[in-house]
């Protein structure tokens, strides 16, 4: 039972998305497909990194989470299922596992990027950006986009264009994904006086930004296609991209909680599907980005 509560500290849905994006980078790079132990250990390190950042986020925001209906009813700290000291120890332990594994078995670059990701999300985003600017998720979203970059660095000891394209897809995808949620629970953010976009600039402005960022996400996804992807990826990118854009437009047109909920769900399926498309395309073409 307590294991489930600790898993909740890791924000499993977010961590799953991070793992899928990291696995995509490893498949696209190709070398760890012949070293399955390394493939799994790199994903374990990235899981631990993500879990650490998310647990620290919940540790720092435990009082605020207790005032928001969505988090008060779901997260273990507001519910008293885990003590704050236990959550902090879990967060630090997972961070040590993730960064330490990357430094010990792989290289300093990947370990540094993992440590930077934990610090950026836990301290810079959570404690400084989030309570100060409506652009918090635009800037802070960089942390959630680091999975492919860390994975590529661990596998190769360096970085190329490929992981940064994947990074940009996630980076531009994050604001419309999060703002759809913010529109759904706007009253929660008003209650705790967090300057989320719908609270500060209103629903209509937020919906226009969602349309803009969704369109940019779609265009950035085509950069991967134009860099030599096959027909499988083109199909995934076009079909999923059009679906994502339709949901963004439908939310702008309807402006209802139900339309925001559909957009939020679609955004998750979009990112999962797009990155699965990268992996399938790589496998079907029998190659990798570097070959």
ZIUR-V366663 format. One record per run of one state. SS is the DSSP state (a for helix, b for strand, c for the rest). FROM is the first residue (numbers start at 0). LEN is the number of residues. If there is no record, write none. Layout:
{{SS | FROM | LEN} {SS | FROM | LEN}}
This chain:
{{c | 0 | 1} {a | 1 | 8} {c | 9 | 2} {a | 11 | 18} {c | 29 | 1} {a | 30 | 4} {c | 34 | 1} {a | 35 | 25} {c | 60 | 1} {a | 61 | 4} {c | 65 | 3} {a | 68 | 4} {c | 72 | 11} {a | 83 | 23} {c | 106 | 1} {a | 107 | 22} {c | 129 | 6} {a | 135 | 9} {c | 144 | 2} {a | 146 | 10} {c | 156 | 4} {a | 160 | 24} {c | 184 | 1} {a | 185 | 6} {c | 191 | 5} {a | 196 | 5} {c | 201 | 1} {a | 202 | 24} {c | 226 | 4} {a | 230 | 24} {c | 254 | 2} {a | 256 | 29} {c | 285 | 6}}
